[in-house]
Amino acid sequence: MKLNKYFSITLIFTFCLTHFLSAQEIDKDYFRSPVKPGGRNFLAGNFAELRPNHFHTGLDYKFGGTEGEPILAAADGWIHRIKISSFGYGNVIYIKHTNGKITLYGHLRNFNPKITQFMRKKMYEAQLNELEVSLMPGELPVKKGEQIANGGNTGNSGGPHLHFEIRDSLDRAMDPLLFGFPEILDNIAPTPQKIAIVPLDIDSRVNGKFQRVEVTPVASGGGYRLPSTIQITGRVGIEIQSFDQLDGADNRNGFPNFELSDDAGSIFSLTVDKVDFNFTRQFLLYTHQNRFTKLYHQEHLKFDFFQPKQFGVGHLELDPGMKKNYQLKLRDAYGNQRLVTIPLQGQDLEHNVVDGAAPARATVNYIGNILKIRAPISPNGGLAKFYVGANTFEMLPAYQDKLSRTYLWDMHFGIPEEIDICSEVVLLNIKTMIPAGKDHLFADNQVQISFADNTVLDDVFLRLKHLGTPSSPKLELHDPADYLWNPMDVVWDVSGFTGNKERYRVYQQSSNGGKSFVGGTWEGGTIRFKTRNFGTFILAEDNVKPTITPIRVNSWELRFTIKDNLSGIKSFEAKINDKWVMMRYEHKQAVIWSDKLDEQPFRGSVVLRVTDQTGNVAEWKGTIG
């Protein structure tokens, strides 16, 4: 990709303007550290870090493995939202500030007495064990440096820490490190782990083949470089697996900025400066397997991180014989940067390509919209026949050697029902294309699947199998390694099923046989369910009540462990003399405990009811004298 002079100047201006505008949103030193201000802080996670299925959208402050750290308001403002939950951020406070920003404090062990009493009263009024409340300005004001809570391990937390976010007025997460917290030190530049070169269309090749090539860069001077030149044909993209580290910490964090250049200047910059939670699962399209950042434009990606913002950014192409040393700059929030040199050379499209040992039989891979079939050389020839509807298309291998041959087919051109490759007939179970950005309905005689316009991340060539028996049906729905943006609605016809529909629900079955509850509603001989995961789905019965084990039952506290063997806990309710008692829940330890409205001792008959996801109810009764 070559930039003319005018475009180079425009790109530089746009890049600088974008960063100037961003700088206007950054109120340096407006916020004080919520943990040990003026001391030294260490992070377990930072902004833009790649996490399973999502960006990390804040800072995770370490507590040294203990709970109880005082948590302070980062600036003057008022409490905007409070939530008590067993999952997600757990106990969390949102504060709105006079500059329009919002700060979030998550995984809290407890709130300060004023906030605790406020929430306790609201929860007793609603008789809910989990509650989220939105407040009006001035209802619960806070001052900068005021203690609002103590740090904990509530919600989906793997250990005691504070999850801290700064959001703009539209509730989009921003990088807190840009606001200036001197308690956190970072003098270490990011580190590349692997560089991947990937083909972007059917005529693309990497080292002569339609393949993804991952290379470990080696240290070179103060930077890194690929140990050898990669040969490319057609349009290719770069992906990177990398990490950053902060001073005094061993854990690996993320960083926000990537910039690619060649001898003519900057080609593009990618900066993760804001994360809109409406598009958070777009992360699954933005990355490869949650590990590699894709440094090239994708048609259906909703994230707006690239400069310039135009089609084809990051699509690299070189004329045969032309060589370029691309420079990829990795930069963290503190300005520490590392250069990675990526040497690429253009190559003609070759037909004879050495491809290693041949498979015993044809192997089929689905790579986006490209169908790749690799097979051993056949004495019957190599002219394959692709049967698409009423049409037959004859194709020679895209490339071959003395042992194997490889065919490539763009499924946007049509979906083959079968392919005769001379040595065997390859049958495909691709049912239809689900287009991104459009409503779509697929139905066969056993299943109906509704896709909304925001269900799939990219075009999906749906694969589906009906397996099992009428008494034990199984639905294989596409590939669990592919992802959805939002849930699809599935109506599964299991008319031959004779099990107890009150206790049977849909579960997703993992490769090792484990079951995850999905749910579903019976509608005659069908069951309707929603899921945002592809995979294998079965029906399973949960007819076992949850277990309740008392730990402490006295005039000052009720404490129990509650567990369920399959579908999981749906709800629990405790009453003393028919009067509702709030119970807090820590799902990681399967413990619930009472949170009293006042200091009056408990007296009388105690009833605890625990219900699982399929309606099984367990009950514990006792008396406090």
CORNORJO-V403637 format. One line per field, one symbol per residue. phi: phi as a letter, one per 30 degrees, with the letter a starting at -180 (. if undefined). psi: psi as a letter, one per 40 degrees, with the letter a starting at -180 (. if undefined). burial: 1 if it has 16 or more other C-alpha atoms within 10 Angstrom, else 0. A space follows every 50 residues. Layout:
phi = ???
psi = ???
burial = ???
This chain:
phi = .bcddddddddddddddddddddddcceidccedbhdicbbbccabdidd ceiaddcaccddciibcjedccddadlbdcbbbcbdbididbbccccddj dbcbbciddacdeddededdddddddhbdbacbccdeidbdbceiddcab dabdidccldaccbbcbddcicdbdddddibddccbbcddbdcbcccbdc adcdbbhibdacccbddcdaicbbaddbdcdbbidbbcbbcaabbceibd dcccacbbbcbbddkdcabbbdcbbdddbeddedcdcchibcddcadbec dddbcdbdcadididcbbdeidbbcdccccbcdcidbbcbcbdbbdbddc ccbdbiddddbdccbcciccccccbdecddjbddcccbidcbccbdedaa bdcbbbcbbddddlcddabccidacccccdcaccddibdabcbbdbbbbc cddcdcdbeccdcabcbibedbdbbcchcddcbcdbdcccccdbeddcdd ddcdbdbccddcjdbcdcjkbdbidcbcbcacbdlcbbcbcbccddcbbd cabbdcacbbcbbbdbdjdcaabcbbhicdbdbcbcddchcbbdbddbcd ddbjdcbccbccdcjdccbcbabcd
psi = hhhiddddddddddddddddddddehghediihehfheahiiieiiiehh iheiihfahhhiefeiiehhhiheiiaihdiihhieabebhihhhhieee ihihhifidiiidddddddddddddefheiihhhiihedgiiihehheai iafiagieihihhhihiaeefhhihddeeggeehhhehiihidihhhiie ideiihfeigihhhhhiihhbeaiiieihhhihahiihihhiiiiihehd ihaaiehhhhiadeahdiihhgdihhededeeddddihfedhhhfihhde heifeihigiiehehhhiihehhigihhhhhaeeehiihhhghihiiihi dhhheaiiidihihhhgbehhhhhiihheeaehihhhhbeihhhhiidii aediihihhheddihhdihhfddihhhifhdihhhieiiihhhaeeihhh hiefdidihhghhhihaaidegihhhgaheeiiidiiihhhhhfdeheih edehihihhideeihhhdbihhgbeihhiiifhiahhihihhehiiihhh dhhaeeihhihhiiecdihdiihiihfehhhhhihgddefhiiihidaeh ihhahhhhhhhaeeehhihhiahh.
burial = 00000001001100100000000001000011111000001111111111 00111111111110001111111111111111111110111111111000 11111111111000100011001100011110000000000101111111 11111110111111111100111111101111011101111101111111 01011111110110101100001111000111111111111111110000 01111111111100111111111111000111111110011111111100 01101111000011111100001011111111100011111111111010 10101001000101000011111111100001011110000000011111 10011111101000110111111001000111111110000000001011 11011111111001000000001111110001111111111111001000 10111111100000101111110001111110111111111111111100 00100001111111011110011111000011111110001111110000 0100011111111111111000000
